[in-house]
Amino acid sequence: AQAIQAESGHHLWSETFRRELKDIFAIQEEIAQTIADLLRLRIPEAHVAQRPPELNLSAYTAYLRARFLIHQQSPEALQSALEQLRTLSTAFPEYAPAYSGMAVASGLLAQFGAVSGRQAYPEIKANAERGYALDPRSGETCTVLGGLRGWFEYQWDEANHLYDRALELQPGHAPAHMFRAMALLCQGDFAAAEAGLRRAMELDPLSASDCARMAYVHYLKGDYSAATEHLQRSFELDRDYPEARFYRGLLQFQQQHYDAVIQSLSPSNSPLEIGLIAAAHAREGRPSQAEECIARLRQLAKQLYVTPLAEGFAAIGMEDFDLAFLRLDEAVEDKTNFTNLIAVEPFFHPLRADRRFAKLLKKLNLKV
């Protein structure tokens, strides 16, 4: 291990640690403590946050495997992560990250309507609160509880407080910066959202999701060139990242590249993407193809959960605004979390002049 002054390149300190690999956490703690002591000596004003070491290697390893699946973010990977974390919580009922991880996996499934958020909410709430109760000094459990308070309960001030607490405890916890940024984005603070995501990307430069969300911020700002660059980076990290694919469809739609939307999303079975394809067909003057997409959504609904927001997308493209408001209201009731972005998402702009739009925002505790 060595410490180098980044600006000057000056070598400050180095040490070699030779140990038997019997207790990886003890070695990790020893190295961390040594470096913390170095920082206090060299930089007296530095405050080094200390966390207790992980106690069980098998629990930690199982948790990391589940987190790997969560980062992939496909419905199949998220479901697999959820199953693994349930098994972990049974084997280690006092292991806080298992509960927070379950809340994250279920929450991401609800974000784009792969499951009913309303049905998943009781379990998400129980897991987020259980994880926090077990370890309230963890940046991760604070972040996940903040996600619950904001995205599911619309208590945005409380969510922001928990994110700030998470970053006070663990300033380098990239998900806390990301979650806080996305919550601020829902509230219309583009500058703070961009700054938070930039910090998350600095801390976790290989995150396809952070690249995709930065692309989304630029898309909302109307900077389509920057959005495209970040989407490309996301695809370089994960060639078919679901969130990036959806954002690319939204970007192409706003650029009026409707055939590009259809071409890039047509292989998808994602209900929201099918709804976006229907909207693109409608804008290209192909109402029969748009109706075929809606029929496909209704057929899918006989086999699995389909968020009402999918048909809401189609209805907006077809300019059937009564149907759009009906489905959006149902999506809010179903806690499809993407609805939290309706105040800033340009796809919903055709609805803004209608008084029903303000009612939807009030349900989400957001401002016009």
C-alpha positions as CSV (number, residue, x, y, z in Angstrom):
1,A,0.0,0.0,0.0
2,Q,1.3,3.4,-0.8
3,A,0.2,7.0,-0.5
4,I,1.1,9.6,-3.1
5,Q,0.3,13.3,-3.1
6,A,-2.0,13.5,-6.2
7,E,-1.1,17.1,-7.2
8,S,2.7,16.9,-6.9
9,G,3.2,13.2,-7.4
10,H,5.3,13.2,-4.2
11,H,5.6,9.8,-2.5
12,L,4.4,10.1,1.1
13,W,4.5,6.5,2.5
14,S,4.4,2.9,1.6
15,E,4.3,-0.4,3.4
16,T,4.0,-4.1,2.5
17,F,1.6,-6.3,4.4
18,R,2.3,-10.0,4.4
19,R,-0.3,-12.1,6.1
20,E,-1.9,-15.5,5.8
21,L,-5.3,-15.2,4.1
22,K,-7.3,-16.6,7.0
23,D,-9.3,-13.5,8.0
24,I,-9.6,-11.1,5.1
25,F,-11.5,-8.6,7.3
26,A,-8.8,-8.4,9.9
27,I,-6.2,-7.7,7.2
28,Q,-8.5,-5.1,5.6
29,E,-9.1,-3.4,9.0
30,E,-5.4,-3.3,9.8
31,I,-4.5,-1.7,6.5
32,A,-7.4,0.8,6.8
33,Q,-6.4,1.7,10.3
34,T,-2.7,2.2,9.3
35,I,-3.8,4.5,6.5
36,A,-6.2,6.4,8.8
37,D,-3.4,7.0,11.3
38,L,-1.1,8.2,8.4
39,L,-3.8,10.7,7.3
40,R,-4.2,12.0,10.8
41,L,-0.4,12.5,11.0
42,R,0.0,14.1,7.6
43,I,-3.3,15.9,7.4
44,P,-4.4,16.8,11.0
45,E,-7.7,18.3,9.9
46,A,-8.7,15.1,8.0
47,H,-11.6,13.2,9.6
48,V,-11.5,9.6,8.7
49,A,-14.9,7.9,9.1
50,Q,-14.6,4.5,10.8
51,R,-17.0,1.6,10.2
52,P,-16.9,-1.6,12.1
53,P,-15.5,-4.5,10.1
54,E,-17.7,-7.1,8.4
55,L,-18.1,-10.0,10.8
56,N,-18.9,-12.9,8.5
57,L,-17.1,-13.6,5.2
58,S,-19.7,-15.9,3.8
59,A,-22.5,-13.4,4.4
60,Y,-20.5,-10.6,2.9
61,T,-19.6,-12.7,-0.2
62,A,-23.3,-13.7,-0.7
63,Y,-24.3,-10.1,-0.4
64,L,-21.7,-9.0,-3.0
65,R,-23.0,-11.7,-5.4
66,A,-26.5,-10.3,-5.0
67,R,-25.3,-6.7,-5.5
68,F,-23.6,-7.8,-8.8
69,L,-27.1,-8.9,-10.0
70,I,-28.7,-5.7,-8.8
71,H,-26.3,-3.7,-10.9
72,Q,-27.4,-5.5,-14.0
73,Q,-30.9,-4.2,-13.4
74,S,-32.8,-6.5,-15.8
75,P,-36.0,-7.9,-14.2
76,E,-34.5,-11.4,-14.3
77,A,-31.3,-10.4,-12.5
78,L,-33.2,-8.3,-9.9
79,Q,-35.5,-11.3,-9.2
80,S,-32.5,-13.5,-8.8
81,A,-30.9,-11.0,-6.5
82,L,-34.0,-10.8,-4.4
83,E,-34.2,-14.6,-4.0
84,Q,-30.5,-14.7,-3.0
85,L,-30.9,-11.9,-0.4
86,R,-34.0,-13.6,1.1
87,T,-31.9,-16.7,1.6
88,L,-29.1,-14.6,3.1
89,S,-31.5,-12.9,5.5
90,T,-32.8,-16.2,6.7
91,A,-29.3,-17.5,7.3
92,F,-28.1,-14.3,8.9
93,P,-31.2,-12.5,10.3
94,E,-29.1,-9.7,11.9
95,Y,-27.2,-8.8,8.7
96,A,-28.4,-5.3,7.8
97,P,-27.2,-5.2,4.1
98,A,-29.4,-8.2,3.2
99,Y,-32.5,-6.2,4.1
100,S,-31.4,-3.0,2.4
101,G,-30.4,-5.0,-0.6
102,M,-33.9,-6.6,-0.8
103,A,-35.5,-3.2,-0.6
104,V,-33.3,-1.9,-3.5
105,A,-34.0,-4.9,-5.7
106,S,-37.7,-4.7,-5.2
107,G,-37.7,-0.9,-5.6
108,L,-35.9,-1.1,-8.9
109,L,-38.4,-3.7,-10.1
110,A,-41.1,-1.2,-9.3
111,Q,-39.4,1.8,-10.9
112,F,-40.1,0.8,-14.4
113,G,-43.2,-1.3,-13.7
114,A,-41.8,-4.8,-13.8
115,V,-43.9,-5.4,-10.6
116,S,-46.7,-3.6,-8.9
117,G,-45.1,-1.1,-6.5
118,R,-48.2,-1.0,-4.5
119,Q,-48.1,-4.7,-3.9
120,A,-44.3,-4.7,-3.3
121,Y,-44.4,-1.6,-1.0
122,P,-45.2,-3.4,2.3
123,E,-42.2,-5.7,1.9
124,I,-39.9,-2.9,0.6
125,K,-40.9,-0.7,3.6
126,A,-40.3,-3.6,6.1
127,N,-36.9,-4.4,4.6
128,A,-35.7,-0.8,4.3
129,E,-36.7,0.0,7.9
130,R,-35.3,-3.3,9.2
131,G,-32.0,-2.7,7.6
132,Y,-31.8,0.8,9.1
133,A,-32.9,-0.4,12.6
134,L,-30.1,-3.0,12.5
135,D,-27.4,-0.5,11.4
136,P,-28.5,3.2,11.6
137,R,-24.9,4.3,11.2
138,S,-24.5,2.8,7.7
139,G,-24.5,5.1,4.7
140,E,-26.2,2.3,2.8
141,T,-29.2,1.7,5.1
142,C,-29.7,5.5,5.4
143,T,-29.7,5.8,1.6
144,V,-32.2,2.9,1.1
145,L,-34.5,4.3,3.8
146,G,-34.3,7.6,2.0
147,G,-35.3,5.9,-1.2
148,L,-38.4,4.5,0.5
149,R,-39.4,7.8,2.0
150,G,-39.0,9.7,-1.3
151,W,-39.9,7.3,-4.2
152,F,-42.7,5.4,-2.4
153,E,-44.0,7.7,0.3
154,Y,-43.3,11.1,-1.4
155,Q,-41.7,12.5,1.8
156,W,-39.0,14.3,-0.2
157,D,-37.7,16.5,2.7
158,E,-37.2,13.4,4.9
159,A,-35.6,11.6,2.0
160,N,-33.1,14.4,1.5
161,H,-32.3,14.4,5.2
162,L,-31.5,10.7,5.1
163,Y,-29.3,11.1,2.0
164,D,-27.4,13.9,3.7
165,R,-27.0,11.7,6.8
166,A,-25.7,8.9,4.6
167,L,-23.1,11.2,3.1
168,E,-22.1,12.5,6.5
169,L,-21.5,8.9,7.6
170,Q,-19.9,7.7,4.3
171,P,-18.9,10.6,2.0
172,G,-17.6,8.1,-0.6
173,H,-20.8,6.0,-0.8
174,A,-21.6,6.5,-4.5
175,P,-25.2,5.2,-4.3
176,A,-26.0,7.9,-1.8
177,H,-24.9,10.6,-4.2
178,M,-26.9,8.9,-7.0
179,F,-30.1,8.4,-5.0
180,R,-30.0,12.0,-3.7
181,A,-29.4,13.3,-7.2
182,M,-32.4,11.5,-8.6
183,A,-34.6,12.6,-5.8
184,L,-33.6,16.2,-6.5
185,L,-34.2,15.7,-10.1
186,C,-37.8,14.7,-9.4
187,Q,-38.1,18.0,-7.5
188,G,-36.7,19.9,-10.6
189,D,-33.2,20.8,-9.3
190,F,-31.2,19.9,-12.4
191,A,-28.0,21.5,-11.3
192,A,-27.8,19.6,-8.0
193,A,-28.8,16.4,-9.7
194,E,-26.1,16.8,-12.2
195,A,-23.5,17.6,-9.6
196,G,-24.5,14.6,-7.5
197,L,-24.4,12.2,-10.4
198,R,-21.0,13.6,-11.5
199,R,-19.7,12.8,-8.0
200,A,-21.2,9.3,-8.1
201,M,-19.5,8.7,-11.4
202,E,-16.2,9.8,-10.0
203,L,-16.5,7.4,-7.2
204,D,-17.8,4.5,-9.4
205,P,-16.6,5.1,-12.9
206,L,-17.7,1.7,-14.1
207,S,-21.4,2.2,-13.3
208,A,-23.5,1.8,-16.4
209,S,-26.5,3.1,-14.4
210,D,-24.8,6.3,-13.3
211,C,-23.8,7.0,-16.9
212,A,-27.4,6.3,-18.0
213,R,-28.8,8.7,-15.4
214,M,-26.4,11.4,-16.3
215,A,-27.5,11.0,-19.9
216,Y,-31.1,11.4,-18.6
217,V,-30.3,14.6,-16.8
218,H,-28.7,16.1,-20.0
219,Y,-31.8,14.9,-22.0
220,L,-34.0,16.8,-19.6
221,K,-31.9,19.9,-20.0
222,G,-32.2,19.6,-23.8
223,D,-28.5,18.9,-24.3
224,Y,-29.1,15.9,-26.6
225,S,-25.4,15.7,-27.7
226,A,-24.2,15.3,-24.1
227,A,-27.0,12.8,-23.5
228,T,-26.0,10.7,-26.5
229,E,-22.3,10.7,-25.3
230,H,-23.3,9.4,-21.8
231,L,-25.6,6.8,-23.3
232,Q,-22.8,5.6,-25.4
233,R,-20.6,5.3,-22.4
234,S,-23.3,3.3,-20.6
235,F,-23.6,0.9,-23.5
236,E,-19.8,0.5,-23.6
237,L,-20.0,-0.6,-19.9
238,D,-23.1,-2.8,-20.5
239,R,-24.0,-3.2,-24.2
240,D,-27.8,-3.6,-23.5
241,Y,-28.3,-1.8,-20.2
242,P,-32.1,-1.7,-19.8
243,E,-32.3,1.8,-18.3
244,A,-30.0,3.3,-20.9
245,R,-32.0,1.6,-23.7
246,F,-35.3,3.2,-22.4
247,Y,-33.7,6.6,-22.1
248,R,-32.3,6.4,-25.6
249,G,-35.9,5.7,-26.8
250,L,-37.2,8.8,-24.9
251,L,-34.3,10.9,-26.4
252,Q,-35.1,9.7,-29.9
253,F,-38.8,10.4,-29.4
254,Q,-38.1,14.0,-28.4
255,Q,-35.8,14.4,-31.4
256,Q,-38.8,13.2,-33.5
257,H,-36.8,10.2,-34.7
258,Y,-39.8,8.0,-34.4
259,D,-38.6,5.2,-36.7
260,A,-35.4,5.1,-34.7
261,V,-37.5,4.6,-31.5
262,I,-39.3,1.7,-33.2
263,Q,-36.1,0.1,-34.5
264,S,-34.1,0.3,-31.3
265,L,-36.9,-0.9,-29.0
266,S,-38.9,-3.3,-31.2
267,P,-37.2,-6.5,-29.9
268,S,-38.2,-5.6,-26.3
269,N,-40.8,-7.2,-24.1
270,S,-40.7,-4.3,-21.6
271,P,-44.2,-2.9,-21.3
272,L,-42.9,0.7,-21.0
273,E,-40.9,0.3,-24.2
274,I,-43.8,-1.2,-26.0
275,G,-45.9,1.8,-24.9
276,L,-43.2,4.1,-26.3
277,I,-43.1,2.2,-29.6
278,A,-46.9,2.6,-29.8
279,A,-46.5,6.4,-29.3
280,A,-43.9,6.5,-32.0
281,H,-46.1,4.7,-34.5
282,A,-48.9,7.1,-33.7
283,R,-46.7,10.1,-34.3
284,E,-45.7,8.6,-37.6
285,G,-49.3,8.4,-38.6
286,R,-49.7,4.6,-38.2
287,P,-52.6,4.3,-35.8
288,S,-53.2,0.6,-36.6
289,Q,-49.7,-0.3,-35.5
290,A,-50.1,1.7,-32.3
291,E,-53.3,-0.2,-31.6
292,E,-51.5,-3.4,-32.2
293,C,-49.0,-2.4,-29.5
294,I,-51.8,-1.7,-27.1
295,A,-53.3,-5.1,-27.9
296,R,-49.9,-6.7,-27.2
297,L,-49.8,-4.9,-23.8
298,R,-53.2,-6.2,-22.9
299,Q,-52.2,-9.7,-23.9
300,L,-49.1,-9.5,-21.8
301,A,-51.2,-8.4,-18.9
302,K,-52.9,-11.8,-18.9
303,Q,-49.5,-13.5,-18.1
304,L,-47.7,-11.0,-15.9
305,Y,-48.0,-7.6,-14.3
306,V,-48.1,-4.7,-16.8
307,T,-47.9,-1.2,-15.4
308,P,-50.7,1.1,-16.5
309,L,-48.0,3.7,-17.4
310,A,-47.2,1.6,-20.5
311,E,-50.7,2.3,-22.0
312,G,-50.4,5.9,-20.7
313,F,-47.3,6.3,-22.9
314,A,-49.2,5.0,-25.9
315,A,-52.2,7.2,-25.2
316,I,-50.0,10.3,-25.0
317,G,-48.6,9.5,-28.4
318,M,-52.1,8.9,-29.8
319,E,-53.2,12.2,-28.2
320,D,-55.9,10.4,-26.3
321,F,-55.4,12.5,-23.2
322,D,-58.4,11.2,-21.3
323,L,-57.0,7.7,-21.5
324,A,-53.6,9.0,-20.7
325,F,-54.7,10.7,-17.4
326,L,-56.7,7.6,-16.5
327,R,-53.7,5.3,-16.9
328,L,-51.3,7.8,-15.3
329,D,-53.5,8.0,-12.2
330,E,-53.6,4.3,-12.0
331,A,-49.8,4.1,-12.4
332,V,-49.4,6.6,-9.5
333,E,-51.7,4.5,-7.4
334,D,-49.7,1.4,-8.4
335,K,-46.5,3.2,-7.4
336,T,-44.7,2.8,-10.7
337,N,-41.8,4.9,-9.6
338,F,-41.1,6.5,-13.0
339,T,-44.2,8.6,-12.4
340,N,-42.2,10.6,-9.8
341,L,-40.4,12.2,-12.8
342,I,-43.6,13.5,-14.5
343,A,-42.9,17.1,-13.4
344,V,-39.7,17.2,-15.4
345,E,-40.1,14.5,-18.1
346,P,-40.9,16.2,-21.5
347,F,-42.8,13.2,-22.7
348,F,-45.6,14.4,-20.4
349,H,-45.5,18.0,-21.4
350,P,-48.7,17.7,-23.6
351,L,-50.6,17.1,-20.4
352,R,-49.3,20.0,-18.4
353,A,-51.9,22.6,-19.3
354,D,-54.7,20.3,-18.1
355,R,-55.8,20.8,-14.4
356,R,-55.6,17.0,-13.9
357,F,-51.8,17.3,-14.3
358,A,-51.6,19.4,-11.2
359,K,-53.7,16.9,-9.3
360,L,-51.2,14.1,-10.2
361,L,-48.3,16.2,-9.0
362,K,-50.1,16.9,-5.7
363,K,-50.5,13.1,-5.1
364,L,-46.7,12.8,-5.5
365,N,-46.1,15.8,-3.3
366,L,-44.3,17.6,-6.2
367,K,-44.7,21.1,-7.5
368,V,-45.6,22.1,-11.1
